[in-house]
Amino acid sequence: ALDAMGAKTTIFTFGNETRLLYGAGDQASATEVRNLRADGGTNPSDAIEYGHRILATSQRAHKLFFIMTDGNFGAYSDQTIQQMNKAGVTTTMIYFSRYGKDESQETLTTVLKNVEGHKCSHKFLAFDAATFTKGVKTMVTAQIQKALTNN
C-alpha cells in the first residue's frame, strides 16, 4: 500500500542487534519475504536512531515511523522518539502482546504501561491479525485527517 502511494520505506529488524531488512531503494516482491528472524533480546535503539536520521533529512510532507515489538525495552530511546514527534513525524508503537485479550486486567495494565511509556504519538496492543489491522487503520485514519486539515 505504501508503494502505491509513492512512499519510500526502510525496514530494520532488531533484537540483540539491528539489521537492515529493506532499504528505501529496494523493490518489494509479492512472492518473496526476506529473512526475518528473532535473535533474542529487544534493543531497538539503533533502529530508532537510524530511523530518526533518515526522517530528519527527508523532505517528504508526511513521515511515518513504526516500532513493532513483542518485548519490553528501556527508556533509552524515548528522547529520540520525542524529537521525531516534535519534527512532525508520526510515530507509532505496535506492541504484539503474548497475552491474549482474555488475559487478566492486571497483566494487560502492565503491558500497556510499557507501551505508553515510550512517547509515540500512536500506540496500541495487537493480540492477533484483527487487532493489528484495527490499530493500523486507526493510525492511518488519523494521519489522513491530519493531512487534510493541513492542506
Disulfide bonds with the S-S distance in Angstrom:
none
